[in-house]
Amino acid sequence: MSSELNLSPDLLEKLVFGAADGVHVLDQDGNVVICSHVFAEILGYSFEEAQKLNVREWDDKFPKQDLIPFIKELIKSPQIFETKHLKKDGELLDVEINARGIELNGQFYVYASTRDITEAKKQKKAELYNSKMASIGELVSGVGHEINNPLAIIQGFIALIKNKYEKLNTPEAKSLTKAMGKIESSTKRISRIVADLGAFTRSEIYEKDTFFPILAMENSYRLLKEIHEKDGIQIEMVTDSDCENIAIDGSRGNFLQVFMGVVGNAKDAVLATSNEVKTIQISYGIVGNQFEVKVKDNGCGASKEVQEKMFDPFFSTKQLENKTGIGLSLSRSYVEDMNGTVDFNSEIGKGSEFILRLPISNKNMQADTADTKSLENSFTGLRLLLVDDEEDIRFILGDMLEELGFKVTTAENGKEGLDIFLNNPDQIDIILSDMRMPKMDGPTFLKSVRSHKEVKQPKFVFFTGGINIDFESQDNELYGLYDAYFLKPFDLSIVEETLNSCLFDKQTAA
């Protein structure tokens, strides 16, 4: 080979066999003149087999006509491009090619290197998807704030009306109270949907940590049930073991994407059938030292050919406009990143079942539970500064606070609230502030208050309709500065519980 190319053995060794990429040299007919062991390994051939190949056996897009004009172009302008190579076992690889032409003794050759970029492209796809989710999360946060503000106002006025008419024992009053109850139930339903959507799109949940998979699934399950039952799909989630406090090490966000994606595939499968009853069953439990999730449907099922390719990168049976999930290849990658496995069983006409298994964390954790102990109203005479840019929120929440015994002063933004506080710092026991406001927002207001260390510091409680805020994270710049928070929409019991806890415990939430 070295004599054919008029190359010294040492130079040949360095140019071909010493390269990290898959180096190969082709003659003007496309036959391999020489290649590196790396090149043979990339294509899945033995070194001896690779030496006998023609380029069209691994790249059917290579020019089929006379290659000399093509090689002459490569001599003038070497090229770097991406394409696909066919391995010996039939698998397609994404590769990057660096090719240049060579003329020696009147003969033309292609000198090229091949780099497998399959994993890099998968990683890029994952990064693009997570970036997309982060952008959606920001959008959802803003929309959630705008939805939760009017919901808080509606629920507040409902509470006032119900409180007034429940005291009247007349048929009209009873009818109105019943109607108010239905409106209240609907607003709480909207609030749950917004909160569940926000929990799924929060960017910080994609960081690796230890999390409770059942709590994560339950939030997403409520959202899925709201959506899919409108398509006539019966969806249920069951368990056969006590595993509520099971924890998993990994990314909660990636786990949720896999869960939502698998359920989404089941939804597509059942909608593709003419079955009168379309079902998706989600079950979970403990198998050995692993947490197992099964998603079973009575959909169309998958053929053997589809099952063999379904975990390949970028393989899909969906049309482009119907692609909404992360894909099974990326799903498996996420699961394997958490040291888990994903299996798939299917039969045409009978349905499919996905099985996810993840190792249970060794960390000792306890899930958060609501404190249901009775609260003592000890707010009488306490002086509270209420800050919110919505007049109706100030009216409703102010009325609730006065009912609890507070002496309430109001401000419509952080700047006005700061002025009131600095003029009479000894007259403010607690500040209750919205997060998003014009002129001065809640976080800036809080930091300004805390910067005046020479005055008595009040308790500080946030309330917000923003659903993309991780109050619990120690990476939050406000961590340790505020005392409690609660979310819009709210009712009297949430306000009372939060403020009562605030008097005794740091960093409480409702």
CORZI-V28331 format. One record per pair of residues at least 6 apart in sequence whose ideal C-beta (glycine too) atoms are under 6 Angstrom apart, sorted by sequence separation. I is the first residue (numbers start at 0). J is the second residue. D is the distance in Angstrom with one decimal. If there is no record, write none. Layout:
I	J	D
I	J	D
This chain:
26	32	5.3
55	61	5.6
308	314	4.8
345	351	3.9
387	393	5.3
401	407	5.6
410	416	3.9
1	8	5.4
15	22	4.8
39	46	4.7
54	61	4.9
62	69	5.1
101	108	4.4
227	234	5.2
284	291	5.7
334	341	4.8
400	407	5.0
420	427	5.4
434	441	4.0
500	507	4.1
23	31	5.9
24	32	4.4
83	91	4.9
84	92	4.9
164	172	4.3
269	277	4.0
344	352	4.8
433	441	5.7
485	493	5.3
24	33	5.1
101	110	5.3
283	292	4.7
410	419	5.6
432	441	4.8
1	11	4.8
36	46	5.4
39	49	3.7
84	94	5.0
224	234	5.5
331	341	5.1
343	353	5.6
397	407	4.9
23	34	3.9
98	109	5.9
99	110	5.5
164	175	5.2
165	176	5.5
282	293	4.8
164	176	5.1
342	354	4.4
385	397	5.7
397	409	6.0
432	444	5.9
485	497	4.5
497	509	4.3
22	35	4.5
98	111	4.1
281	294	5.4
496	509	5.2
81	95	5.4
265	279	4.7
341	355	5.4
445	459	5.7
470	484	5.3
483	497	5.1
23	38	4.8
34	49	5.2
42	57	5.6
96	111	5.7
97	112	4.8
161	176	5.6
280	295	4.9
21	37	4.6
80	96	5.7
220	236	5.1
312	328	4.5
340	356	5.0
393	409	4.8
493	509	4.7
18	35	5.9
21	38	3.2
96	113	6.0
279	296	4.9
310	327	5.2
339	356	5.4
383	400	5.9
15	33	6.0
79	97	5.0
161	179	4.9
309	327	5.3
310	328	5.5
339	357	3.8
483	501	4.1
16	35	5.4
31	50	5.7
94	113	5.2
95	114	4.5
160	179	5.5
278	297	5.1
482	501	4.9
15	35	5.1
21	41	4.5
78	98	5.4
198	218	4.9
337	357	5.5
338	358	5.3
441	461	5.9
461	481	5.6
31	52	5.0
94	115	5.8
95	116	5.1
310	331	5.3
77	99	3.7
157	179	5.1
383	405	4.3
385	407	5.6
459	481	4.8
30	53	5.3
92	115	5.7
93	116	5.1
195	218	5.0
388	411	5.4
413	436	5.7
459	482	5.5
460	483	4.7
461	484	4.1
462	485	5.2
464	487	4.1
482	505	6.0
29	53	5.0
93	117	4.7
381	405	5.4
382	406	4.9
383	407	5.3
384	408	5.2
385	409	4.8
386	410	4.7
388	412	5.6
412	436	4.6
414	438	4.6
458	482	4.7
483	507	4.3
484	508	5.5
485	509	4.2
29	54	4.1
73	98	5.7
92	117	5.4
157	182	5.8
378	403	4.8
379	404	3.6
412	437	5.7
414	439	4.1
58	84	6.0
73	99	5.4
74	100	3.6
157	183	4.9
195	221	5.3
272	298	5.7
378	404	4.2
412	438	4.4
413	439	3.2
57	84	4.8
73	100	3.4
93	120	5.0
195	222	4.2
269	296	5.2
272	299	5.2
378	405	5.3
412	439	5.7
413	440	6.0
417	444	5.9
430	457	5.2
434	461	5.8
57	85	5.0
268	296	5.2
271	299	4.6
416	444	5.8
429	457	5.6
25	54	5.5
265	294	5.5
269	298	4.1
428	457	5.8
429	458	4.4
430	459	5.0
431	460	4.9
434	463	3.9
70	100	4.2
213	243	6.0
268	298	2.7
386	416	3.9
413	443	5.9
417	447	5.3
424	454	3.8
425	455	5.7
427	457	4.8
265	296	3.9
268	299	5.3
413	444	3.1
424	455	5.6
434	465	5.5
449	480	5.3
154	186	5.4
262	294	5.8
0	33	4.6
153	186	5.3
192	225	6.0
261	294	4.9
211	246	5.8
212	247	5.1
442	477	5.7
445	480	5.6
150	186	5.2
215	251	5.5
219	255	5.8
445	481	6.0
70	107	4.3
209	246	5.1
232	269	5.8
27	66	5.1
70	109	5.8
209	248	5.3
223	262	5.7
227	266	5.6
27	67	5.4
67	107	5.3
150	190	5.7
215	255	5.6
219	259	5.8
210	251	4.0
460	501	5.7
207	249	5.9
216	258	5.9
43	86	4.3
44	87	5.2
207	250	5.2
242	285	5.1
384	427	5.0
458	501	5.3
42	86	5.4
43	87	4.0
240	284	4.2
301	345	4.3
382	426	5.6
43	88	5.6
205	250	5.4
232	277	4.7
233	278	4.8
234	279	4.5
235	280	5.8
236	281	4.2
237	282	5.1
238	283	5.3
239	284	5.1
240	285	5.2
245	290	5.2
300	345	4.9
382	427	5.7
238	284	5.8
300	346	5.1
382	428	4.9
383	429	4.8
384	430	4.7
385	431	5.1
386	432	4.2
387	433	4.3
146	193	5.5
204	251	4.6
205	252	3.5
300	347	4.2
381	428	4.7
204	252	3.9
300	348	5.7
383	431	6.0
388	436	4.4
300	349	5.6
143	193	4.9
300	350	5.8
300	351	5.8
298	350	5.3
297	350	4.4
143	197	5.3
296	350	5.0
296	351	5.8
199	255	5.8
139	196	5.8
295	352	4.3
139	197	5.6
294	353	4.7
139	200	4.8
263	324	4.9
293	354	5.3
292	355	4.4
136	200	3.7
260	324	3.7
135	200	5.2
136	201	5.7
260	325	5.4
291	356	5.1
136	202	5.1
289	356	4.6
290	357	5.1
133	202	4.3
256	325	5.3
289	358	5.7
290	359	5.5
260	330	5.4
288	359	5.6
41	113	5.9
257	330	4.5
41	115	5.5
38	113	6.0
129	205	5.9
257	333	5.3
27	107	4.4
253	333	4.1
26	108	6.0
24	108	5.6
25	109	4.3
24	110	5.4
23	111	5.9
249	337	3.5
22	112	5.0
20	112	4.0
21	113	3.8
261	353	4.7
399	491	5.2
403	495	6.0
20	114	4.8
399	494	5.6
5	103	5.7
247	357	5.1
248	360	4.7
247	360	5.7
245	359	5.7
246	360	4.2
246	364	4.7
374	495	5.9
244	366	5.4
374	496	6.0
374	499	4.6
209	360	5.1
209	362	5.1
211	366	5.4
121	312	5.5
128	325	5.6
125	329	5.7
152	391	4.4
155	395	3.0
148	389	5.7
151	392	5.9
201	467	5.4
203	469	4.7
197	466	2.9
197	467	5.8
194	466	5.9
144	435	5.7
190	488	5.2
148	464	5.0
147	464	3.0
144	464	4.1
144	465	4.6
143	466	3.9
140	465	5.2
140	466	5.8
140	467	3.1
136	467	5.2
154	488	4.6
151	487	4.1
151	488	4.1
150	488	4.1
147	487	4.0
147	488	5.8
